Amino acid sequence: MAAKSVFRFGDLKESKDRKLTEYILIGTLLSFGIAVAVGLLVLFVA
């Protein structure tokens, strides 16, 4: 997650498009949340 944020920081900083910024941030949060949920599911099932 940190690596993706570092690579995207330049794009977000230079971008004037608010929707693109929100899309990237929400996508990152969603993918992180799904990864945590799947990890917890595997931990409890196994």
Contacts in CASP RR format, 6 or more apart in sequence:
PFRMAT RR
TARGET T0000
AUTHOR 0000-0000-0000
METHOD contacts of the structure
MODEL  1
MAAKSVFRFGDLKESKDRKLTEYILIGTLLSFGIAVAVGLLVLFVA
1 28 0 8 1.000
1 32 0 8 1.000
4 28 0 8 1.000
5 28 0 8 1.000
8 24 0 8 1.000
8 28 0 8 1.000
11 20 0 8 1.000
11 24 0 8 1.000
12 21 0 8 1.000
12 24 0 8 1.000
12 25 0 8 1.000
15 21 0 8 1.000
END
